[in-house]
Amino acid sequence: MIEQNLKTLEEKSIYILREAKQKFSNVAALWSMGKDSTTMLALARKAFLGKVPFPVIHIDNRIDFPETYAFREYLSKKWNLDLIVAYSEIKPDPIGSACCGRNKPEALKKVMKEYNFDALIVSIRRDEHGIRSKERYMSPRDEKFRWDYKNQPAELWDDYASKATKGHVRIHPLLDWNEIDIWRYIQQEKVPVNPLYFSRNGFRYRSLGCTHCTVPVKSDAKSVKDIVKELKITKTEERSGRSMDKENEYVMQRLRSLGYM
């Protein structure tokens, strides 16, 4: 039986996913094969009778971990996902990392234009980063993917009515979750996860990016149960293994204002 806190989070996320599907004509979701976006897909399957009813997009810079690609192929077949792979370039980026900075939104712009998506589900959480805490559940982007974080629509009494007249709307069904909530939900619902999250030789990946900007952290957690136990006592930040040029608050704010996920 799912505990009350997780049930409340689940119900809110399912409500937002259903609202997005009803309000927008052509919805897609980003899937990195990480724990958060995979949990979002599990929630979508609950919301829509066992099926993910929208395409899922992987922005692929061709240097993700082999385990990540294997997990993508495994779960896309198991859950019958409508997978779209959009390739990004690795080139100098004046703001963030060459592999995962401004170049990924450029690839996303192309696929959004090609398929004419008007809404995009993104699995960010408020607790991940100070800039992400400024997001709304439904947050408009203009035609150039720019985010006006200083002028966002109010969301009162569960009224998520945001519309983008020329651009698209970002949907954030996991905003209220935190890291341990995600892992406790994975544990209770038996959600499949990338094996890189589990310890090998005393190290595991706590936050997954590509091979160029992610490093493992010390950990002996070899199961979901171990991870939940570890998170109750750890003082290490979740994204401590990610490239620090991108995690800098000013850099992240500039990247997100330009369309970064």
N, C-alpha and C positions, 0 to 999 in steps of 0.2 A: 504493500500500500504506500503510495507516494505521500511524503510528509507535507504538512500544510504550507510551509514557506515555499517549497518547490512547486506545489500545486498552484499557489497564487501566481508565481512567476510564469508557470506554464500557461495558465489561463490567459494572462495578460498578453503573452507573446502570440498565442494562438488567435486571440482577438485581433491583434494588429496585423497578423498575416492574412486573416480573412478579410479585414477591412481593406487592405492593400489590393487583394485580388478582386474585390468588388468595386473599388473606386477607380482603378486604372485598367486600361484596355490591353496593355502589353507589358507584363511584368517579367523581370528576370532576377536571378540571385547570383551573388558572387560566392564562389566556393574555392577556398585555398587548400582544402583537405586538412585544415587545422581543427582543433577541438570545438571552437566556437561555431564556425560555419557548418560543421558536420552536425552539431547539436541543433542548429537552426533548421537543417534539412529534416532531422528527426521530428522536430516540432511541426514542420510543414506536413509531414506524413500523418501525424496525428490530426492535424487540422483538416486534412482533405482526404480522409478515408483510405489511408495507406499509400497515397501517391503524392509525389511532388509535382504540382500542376503547372510548373513554369520552368523554362530553361535555366540551367546553372552554368555560370561562366567561370572558367579558370584562366586568369591572366598569367601566361606561361613565359618566363624569360629563358627557358630551356636549361636552367641550372638549378632546378629544385633537386631535392634528394631523391635517389632511386626509390627509397621506401615511399616517398610521397607520390611518385608516379604510379607505383604498384598499387597503392591504396586507392588512388583515383580510378584506376581500371577495375579494381575489385568492387568498390562500392557503387560505381556508376552502373555496373552490370547487375549487382545484387538488388539495387533499389530502382533499376530501370530509369535512370536519370537521363534527361535530354541535355547532354553535355555539349557545350560550345567551348572550344579552346581558342583563345586569342593570344597571339604571340607578341611580346614586347621586345624592344631592342635594348641592348646593353651599350650605353654610350655615355659620354661625360654629361653630368647633370650639375648645373650651377647651384642647385639648392640641396638635394639629398643624394642618396647613394645612386651610383650608375645602374645598379641592378634592380633596385626596388624603390626608386624615388619618383620623380616626375614622369619617367618613361612609361610606367605602368598605366597611369591615367590616360596617356596618349593612345595606348593600345585599346583601352576601354572605350574611349571616344569613338574609335573606328567601329567597334563591334556594336555599340549602342546605335550609331547612325545606320549601320548596315541592316540591323534588325528592327529599327524604329521603336526601341523600348522607351516607354514613358515613365517607368518606375524601376528602381533597382534596390533589391534587398541586400543589406550589408550587415554583417554580424559583429559590429563593434559594441563595446560595453563602456559605460561611463567611467568605471574604475580603472580602465587601462591607461588613460592618459588625460591630463588636465584639459587639453583641447577637445578631446572627444566628449568630455562631460558637458560641453556647450551644445551638443546636438539635441534635436527633437526626434520624436518617434517617426515623424514624416517631415523631411527637411528638403526644401527645394534647392535645386541647382539651376543656374541659367544655361543658355545655349552653349557657353564656353566652359561648362562644368564648374563655374566659380560658385563658392559658398559664401554668402554674406552672413557670417556668424554674429554680427552685431545687430542684425535686423531680421529676426526669425519670427515666424508666426506663433502666436500663443496656442497652447493645447490645453483647453479647459474642459472639464467634465467629459473626458474621453472623446472629445471632438477632434478627430484627426483629419481635417478637411484640406490640408495643404495641396495645392495644385501648382505645377510649373507651366507657365503659359508657352514658353518656347524651349525650355530645357527638359529636365526630368526631376523626379522626386526620389530621394534616398529614403528607404524604409529601414528602421532600426528596431527590430523586435526584441533584441537582447539588451537594450540599454540598462535595464534595472538589475541585470544579473551581475554577479562577481565571479571571480575565478573558481572559488570553492563551490559555488552554486552549480557551475557548469560541470565540474567533476562529480559532484554528488548526484546530479541528474544523469550523467553518463553511467554512473554506478547503478542507479535504480532502474533505469530504462534499458541498460545493456546496449548502449549506443557504441557502434564500432569506432575505434580511433586509430590514428597513425601510430605504428609501433615505436616511432622515435621518441614518443613521450615517456617510454619506460627505460629504466636504468640499464646501461651496459657498462661494465667495468667501472662502476661508481659515478657515472655521468648520464644525464638525460637532457632532452630538449624540453624546456618549459614553455617556450613561445616559438613557434615555427615560422621561419622565413625561408630564404634560399640558401644554397651552400656558401655564398659569398658574404652574407651579412648575418649569419646566425651561428652561435656557438653553444655547446651544451653547458649545463651547470652541474655542480656536484650534487649527487643524489643517489640514494640506494633504493628508491621507489620503483618496484618492478611490477606493480599492478595498480589498478584504479584505486583499490582500497588503500594501498600504501601511499598513493598520491594525496588522497583526501586526508590521511593522517599527517602527512608531511606539511600540508598547507595550513594546518591548524597551529603549527608552531614556528614555521619558517619566518625569517625576517628579510629574506632575499626578495627583491622586486621581481615581478613576473617577467618583465621584458628586459631583465638584466643581461640576457644573452643576445640581444639584438644590437645592430649597428648603432652606435651612439650619435653619429652625425644626424641620423633621422629622428632619434628619440628626443633630441634637444627640443624644448617647448617652442622656441621661436621657429625652428626649422619645420616642426610638425604643423604649426599653425599656417605657415606659408604653403606647405604642401597640400594641406586639406583645403585651403581656400582656392587652390587650383584644381581640385578634384581628386586628391589622393584618398584612398579608402581608409 
